Amino acid sequence: MQLDHRIRAIQLEKPSVRDVGADTLPLVPGLPTVRDDLRSLERYHSPQLDVEVRLNTNESPYPPPEGYFEALEARLREVPWNRYPDRHATRLRGAIAKHEGVEPESVFVANGSNEVIQTLCLAYGGSGRTVVTFEPTYAMHGHIARVAQCRTVELERSASFEVDSGAVDEAFTHHAPVLLFLCSPNNPTGTAEKLATVQRALLGADSPPGVYTTGAVASERATNCLVVVDEAYGQFASFSATELLGDDVGLVVTRTFSKTWSMAGARLGYLLGPPTVVRELYKVVLPYHLDAIKQVAGELAFEFVDEMEMRVETIKAERDRLGSNLAAMGFEVFDSQSNFILFRTTPTGWGGDDLWDGLVRRSVLVRNCSSWNRLEDCLRVTIGTSSENDRFLDALAQTLESTPTPSDGTKQQ
Ligand SMILES: Cc1ncc(COP(=O)(O)O)c(C=O)c1O
């Protein structure tokens, strides 16, 4: 397929439940319709386009270190393949606990941190319960909450994309959330949360109904709240909420093997939090939800901590290099404490869609956030290897020197 056609095909492919639901496909007699509350829900996923440089999904650009696969192969031979896996993932949870400095009872593991979030929403959310997010943020928090039939309230981040104290207070004074999502560093902006913000959220989460502030009262409040800090990119940042964890603190921190640990293909994530919360989560997951391969693969990763930490440092150095280059090219660059950078194209005179097209034509794929609320003309680039980053910068420079190809107005997510 010619590149032009491929871009067009991807644009037309822009997914949503509506695209494949009753609005566009004929109803098949005898088949039920999807739940009413799902009919208008957008599907969430990044487009997969066949390009030479893929910098659109925030994975690690590196495979696991030398020696990892050799050791994995040997360990897999010891897996009793005919038996169900350890349902408590004892060894893996033990390894995570040791690495994070907590007790194994404080660790919950699942198939990616998305499944951790889903389990939280199923256990604590559901009909009539409210989940608060601060936008723009990782779309899956709200998406999963909706699928779990929670009421979702989207509050706004400040102009610099921080969650300010006013927004936190609004959550508790007006919305009585059962789950309040923070994301640090935040995807897609790269902003790290402040200790004071998490502390303020914990104060609200801990207050009995009606006494959070003297002025306003959360009259509908039926339950206290769990503050969820999503730290999928936590290793790239200087702040982690894990220092606030405690057995009687309404805080959970979610983390993933998909980024720092170069294991996005394995789908493995975890939560750190009070053992009482972890016990409740195990009521919701399916029996044997975490397969034996994954348990072994995750446990083994902790034997390569030094190599992984070196990669984090390399990525951070590359992030600083890319950030300075983007600024020098005239883009508005948002501070990032993650393995990606968000930048706005308009100061260069280019629209986000056109610049994204220009990069794809040069076989470089980044995330186009232009159609997301408050992110007009913004692109998000994942930090790749040094040579991938050079390819990205070259493609940008060439695009800026070219004439925009008129876009058909379809926005690529
Ligand atoms: C903020 C955030 N949380 C969670 C996830 C999901 O991670 P996982 O691969 O562990 O499901 C992502 C993935 O991009 C993310 O950006």
Ligand as a Chemical Component Dictionary entry (heavy atoms), coordinates in Angstrom:
data_LIG
# 
_chem_comp.id                   LIG 
_chem_comp.type                 NON-POLYMER 
_chem_comp.pdbx_formal_charge   0 
_chem_comp.three_letter_code    LIG 
# 
loop_
_chem_comp_atom.comp_id 
_chem_comp_atom.atom_id 
_chem_comp_atom.alt_atom_id 
_chem_comp_atom.type_symbol 
_chem_comp_atom.charge 
_chem_comp_atom.model_Cartn_x 
_chem_comp_atom.model_Cartn_y 
_chem_comp_atom.model_Cartn_z 
_chem_comp_atom.pdbx_ordinal 
LIG C1 C1 C 0 -0.576 6.307  32.825 1  
LIG C2 C2 C 0 -0.679 4.902  32.373 2  
LIG N1 N1 N 0 -1.155 3.987  33.205 3  
LIG C3 C3 C 0 -1.271 2.700  32.846 4  
LIG C4 C4 C 0 -0.907 2.285  31.584 5  
LIG C5 C5 C 0 -1.110 0.854  31.198 6  
LIG O1 O1 O 0 0.002  0.120  31.426 7  
LIG P1 P1 P 0 -0.013 -1.462 31.311 8  
LIG O2 O2 O 0 0.737  -1.775 30.073 9  
LIG O3 O3 O 0 0.670  -1.909 32.553 10 
LIG O4 O4 O 0 -1.438 -1.923 31.267 11 
LIG C6 C6 C 0 -0.389 3.201  30.669 12 
LIG C7 C7 C 0 0.001  2.756  29.326 13 
LIG O5 O5 O 0 0.386  3.466  28.467 14 
LIG C8 C8 C 0 -0.285 4.544  31.074 15 
LIG O6 O6 O 0 0.155  5.478  30.231 16 
# 
loop_
_chem_comp_bond.comp_id 
_chem_comp_bond.atom_id_1 
_chem_comp_bond.atom_id_2 
_chem_comp_bond.value_order 
_chem_comp_bond.pdbx_ordinal 
LIG C1 C2 SING 1  
LIG C2 N1 SING 2  
LIG C2 C8 DOUB 3  
LIG N1 C3 DOUB 4  
LIG C3 C4 SING 5  
LIG C4 C5 SING 6  
LIG C4 C6 DOUB 7  
LIG C5 O1 SING 8  
LIG O1 P1 SING 9  
LIG P1 O2 DOUB 10 
LIG P1 O3 SING 11 
LIG P1 O4 SING 12 
LIG C6 C7 SING 13 
LIG C6 C8 SING 14 
LIG C7 O5 DOUB 15 
LIG C8 O6 SING 16 
# 
